[in-house]
Amino acid sequence: MKVTITRISPGKSGVSEKTGNPWRKVGIQTNQHGEKYINGFANGTTDNWKVGDTVDIDVEEHSQYGLQFKMKKAAVSADDFVNLEQRVSMLEQAIKANGQSEATEQKILETLIEGTPIQGHANDPAIPDQVDEELGF
């Protein structure tokens, strides 16, 4: 649903007991919902919102929490999927060109698929940050 923001208020913040990750909430009022606040989790996108912006969000009413919003999920296009297939193919070719044995190649691919951390990429939670000496990285 596209809504036009009329007011933005920072909400509570804390740390998840389950994951240990910090979280922040934000409340907005919109032309479409009048004086009712719509609350949701803050992120880099919501940090850039300004009064007057039109944003595309999913809004749901919860009996306990009132109106809640979630960011729209971006759809993956066929072109994006083809691009990913090409990138995986290039990675596979690079591994083979590096002279790795088939068993080592398989372990590298499984490591990448399973998301086991690889040293040097601590800023990306999807990329591992532990060393696997057997794989050479």
Backbone hydrogen bonds in HBPLUS format (Angstrom, degrees):
<---DONOR---> <-ACCEPTOR-->    atom                        ^
c    i                          cat <-CA-CA->   ^        H-A-AA   ^      H-
h    n   atom  resd res      DA  || num        DHA   H-A  angle D-A-AA Bond
n    s   type  num  typ     dist DA aas  dist angle  dist       angle   num
A0057-ILE N   A0001-MET O   2.99 MM  56  5.44 158.2  2.03 152.0 145.5     1
A0003-VAL N   A0055-VAL O   2.87 MM  52  5.54 159.9  1.91 158.8 163.5     2
A0055-VAL N   A0003-VAL O   2.84 MM  52  5.54 151.1  1.92 161.5 165.1     3
A0031-ASN N   A0004-THR O   2.94 MM  27  5.63 149.3  2.04 151.8 161.6     4
A0005-ILE N   A0053-ASP O   2.88 MM  48  5.61 162.2  1.92 167.8 167.5     5
A0052-GLY N   A0005-ILE O   2.77 MM  47  5.26 162.1  1.80 141.9 148.1     6
A0006-THR N   A0029-GLN O   2.74 MM  23  5.43 173.9  1.74 138.9 140.9     7
A0007-ARG N   A0029-GLN O   3.38 MM  22  5.00 149.2  2.48 130.2 124.7     8
A0029-GLN N   A0007-ARG O   2.90 MM  22  5.00 152.7  1.97 139.3 142.8     9
A0009-SER N   A0027-GLY O   2.77 MM  18  5.07 164.0  1.80 158.3 159.2    10
A0027-GLY N   A0009-SER O   2.79 MM  18  5.07 172.5  1.80 159.8 162.1    11
A0011-GLY N   A0025-LYS O   2.85 MM  14  4.66 150.4  1.94 135.1 126.7    12
A0025-LYS N   A0012-LYS O   2.79 MM  13  5.42 147.0  1.90 171.0 172.7    13
A0014-GLY N   A0023-TRP O   2.97 MM   9  5.45 155.6  2.03 147.1 149.6    14
A0023-TRP N   A0014-GLY O   2.80 MM   9  5.45 154.3  1.87 148.9 149.4    15
A0016-SER N   A0021-ASN O   2.80 MM   5  5.35 172.4  1.81 151.0 150.2    16
A0020-GLY N   A0016-SER O   2.74 MM   4  4.85 139.8  1.90 127.0 139.2    17
A0042-ALA N   A0024-ARG O   2.80 MM  18  5.29 164.1  1.83 126.4 131.9    18
A0026-VAL N   A0040-GLY O   2.83 MM  14  5.61 150.5  1.92 161.6 167.3    19
A0040-GLY N   A0026-VAL O   2.98 MM  14  5.61 147.6  2.09 154.2 164.5    20
A0028-ILE N   A0038-ILE O   2.88 MM  10  5.27 157.4  1.93 140.8 147.7    21
A0038-ILE N   A0028-ILE O   2.77 MM  10  5.27 155.4  1.83 152.0 160.5    22
A0033-HIS N   A0030-THR O   3.25 MM   3  5.29 139.7  2.42  97.8 108.2    23
A0034-GLY N   A0030-THR O   2.99 MM   4  5.87 116.3  2.41 147.8 159.6    24
A0036-LYS N   A0033-HIS O   3.27 MM   3  5.80 151.8  2.35 141.2 137.7    25
A0039-ASN N   A0067-LEU O   3.08 MM  28  6.39 167.8  2.09 140.6 137.5    26
A0069-PHE N   A0039-ASN O   2.76 MM  30  5.92 152.5  1.84 142.4 147.1    27
A0047-ASP N   A0043-ASN O   2.92 MM   4  6.09 148.5  2.02 155.0 164.8    28
A0048-ASN N   A0045-THR O   3.10 MM   3  5.53 147.3  2.22 107.7 116.6    29
A0049-TRP N   A0046-THR O   3.13 MM   3  5.14 159.1  2.18 103.7 110.2    30
A0053-ASP N   A0050-LYS O   3.00 MM   3  5.62 164.2  2.02 138.8 140.9    31
A0058-ASP N   A0070-LYS O   2.91 MM  12  5.19 173.9  1.91 160.3 161.5    32
A0070-LYS N   A0058-ASP O   2.87 MM  12  5.19 145.1  1.99 145.0 155.3    33
A0060-GLU N   A0068-GLN O   2.85 MM   8  5.35 162.4  1.88 156.7 162.8    34
A0068-GLN N   A0060-GLU O   2.79 MM   8  5.35 163.3  1.81 163.2 169.1    35
A0062-HIS N   A0066-GLY O   2.82 MM   4  4.90 169.0  1.84 130.0 133.8    36
A0066-GLY N   A0062-HIS O   2.81 MM   4  4.90 142.8  1.95 143.4 143.0    37
A0081-PHE N   A0077-SER O   3.04 MM   4  6.39 157.5  2.09 149.9 155.8    38
A0082-VAL N   A0078-ALA O   2.93 MM   4  6.21 160.6  1.97 150.8 155.6    39
A0083-ASN N   A0079-ASP O   2.89 MM   4  6.09 156.3  1.95 146.1 153.0    40
A0084-LEU N   A0080-ASP O   2.93 MM   4  6.24 154.0  2.00 148.6 155.2    41
A0085-GLU N   A0081-PHE O   2.96 MM   4  6.28 158.1  2.01 150.9 156.9    42
A0086-GLN N   A0082-VAL O   2.95 MM   4  6.22 155.7  2.01 149.8 156.3    43
A0087-ARG N   A0083-ASN O   2.97 MM   4  6.25 153.4  2.04 147.0 154.4    44
A0088-VAL N   A0084-LEU O   2.93 MM   4  6.19 160.1  1.97 154.1 158.8    45
A0089-SER N   A0085-GLU O   2.97 MM   4  6.16 159.7  2.01 146.6 152.5    46
A0090-MET N   A0086-GLN O   2.93 MM   4  6.20 153.1  2.01 145.6 152.8    47
A0091-LEU N   A0087-ARG O   2.97 MM   4  6.27 153.7  2.04 146.4 153.3    48
A0092-GLU N   A0088-VAL O   2.89 MM   4  6.19 159.7  1.94 154.2 159.6    49
A0093-GLN N   A0089-SER O   2.95 MM   4  6.19 158.0  1.99 148.6 154.5    50
A0094-ALA N   A0090-MET O   2.91 MM   4  6.12 152.6  1.98 145.5 153.2    51
A0095-ILE N   A0091-LEU O   2.96 MM   4  6.21 153.9  2.03 149.5 156.0    52
A0096-LYS N   A0092-GLU O   3.05 MM   4  6.31 163.5  2.07 149.4 153.6    53
A0097-ALA N   A0093-GLN O   2.83 MM   4  5.99 157.3  1.88 148.1 155.0    54
A0098-ASN N   A0094-ALA O   3.04 MM   4  6.11 130.0  2.30 135.6 147.4    55
A0098-ASN N   A0095-ILE O   3.19 MM   3  5.15 134.9  2.40  94.4 106.7    56
A0099-GLY N   A0096-LYS O   3.06 MM   3  5.50 160.1  2.11 114.0 117.4    57
A0105-GLU N   A0101-SER O   2.83 MM   4  6.05 161.3  1.86 154.2 160.2    58
A0106-GLN N   A0102-GLU O   2.91 MM   4  6.09 156.4  1.97 144.7 150.6    59
A0107-LYS N   A0103-ALA O   2.99 MM   4  6.26 153.9  2.06 143.4 150.6    60
A0108-ILE N   A0104-THR O   2.88 MM   4  6.14 156.7  1.93 152.6 158.7    61
A0109-LEU N   A0105-GLU O   3.01 MM   4  6.28 164.3  2.04 151.2 155.1    62
A0110-GLU N   A0106-GLN O   2.88 MM   4  6.11 159.8  1.92 149.9 155.8    63
A0111-THR N   A0107-LYS O   2.87 MM   4  6.00 155.7  1.93 146.1 153.0    64
A0112-LEU N   A0108-ILE O   2.95 MM   4  6.24 158.7  2.00 151.6 156.8    65
A0113-ILE N   A0109-LEU O   2.91 MM   4  6.10 158.3  1.96 149.6 155.9    66
A0114-GLU N   A0110-GLU O   2.82 MM   4  5.93 163.9  1.85 152.7 156.9    67
A0115-GLY N   A0111-THR O   3.03 MM   4  6.01 126.9  2.32 137.5 149.8    68
A0116-THR N   A0111-THR O   3.21 MM   5  5.39 145.3  2.33 149.1 153.5    69
A0124-ASP N   A0121-HIS O   3.18 MM   3  5.78 161.9  2.22 116.4 121.8    70
A0127-ILE N   A0124-ASP O   2.90 MM   3  5.42 160.0  1.94 118.2 124.9    71
A0135-LEU N   A0132-ASP O   2.97 MM   3  5.54 136.6  2.16 112.5 123.4    72
A0136-GLY N   A0132-ASP O   3.21 MM   4  6.53 129.1  2.48 141.1 154.9    73
A0136-GLY N   A0133-GLU O   3.07 MM   3  5.00 136.4  2.27  95.3 108.0    74
